[in-house]
Amino acid sequence: MASSSNAPATSEESVHQQQQYGEEKWTASPQKKRKGSPSTWRRNVEKKRRDSGQEYKTYKDITVQARRVGPPCQCPKKCYDLVGDESVKKIFEEYWKMASHNAQSSYLASRVTVKDVIRRYAGPDSKRQHTCEYFVMEWEKHCHDYLEVSRASFDSDTADTAQIK
């Protein structure tokens, strides 16, 4: 197909000419593409349910039960009795209401302090380098004080042991 110098080139000819001269300019197809909707994808829906503590299914179709408040700890501090039932429920609800992995991680980081070991029972050859202290907010007395609790109590209050190390 011969084209005169005055006539515009057809689309096939212009693509062929662009390829000859090393110009890789491809145009979009004329039909309109559908927009993606990530909020409705199964993977993202299940991730949102997992981050909010609800029942969800893994990618292998295994159903994981919803998060629940754990059992009270049996430590000598009696943390569960010190904090109280209402405060434990409030902490649990507030934690899982965040529904964001990043927000939950920052919450945990703000409630855990890391200190050097004060007393080594195993001697100087111990591998233990630090001690973690766990704090929860007291909601019952309306004074919003932070109480130190054991790790077992902290785990049962948030029902999330995977993020605490």
Stockholm file with secondary structure:
# STOCKHOLM 1.0

chainA/1-165         MASSSNAPATSEESVHQQQQYGEEKWTASPQKKRKGSPSTWRRNVEKKRRDSGQEYKTYKDITVQARRVGPPCQCPKKCYDLVGDESVKKIFEEYWKMASHNAQSSYLASRVTVKDVIRRYAGPDSKRQHTCEYFVMEWEKHCHDYLEVSRASFDSDTADTAQIK
#=GR chainA/1-165 SS CCCCSSSCCCHHHHHHHHHHTTCCCCCCCSSCCCCCCGGGSHHHHHHHHHHTTCCEECTTCCEECCCCCCCCCCCTTCHHHHHCHHHHHHHHHHHHHSCCHHHHHHHHHHHEEEEECSCCSSCTTCCCCEEEEEEEECCTTSSCCEEEECHHHHHHHHTCCSSCC
#=GC SS_cons         CCCCSSSCCCHHHHHHHHHHTTCCCCCCCSSCCCCCCGGGSHHHHHHHHHHTTCCEECTTCCEECCCCCCCCCCCTTCHHHHHCHHHHHHHHHHHHHSCCHHHHHHHHHHHEEEEECSCCSSCTTCCCCEEEEEEEECCTTSSCCEEEECHHHHHHHHTCCSSCC
//
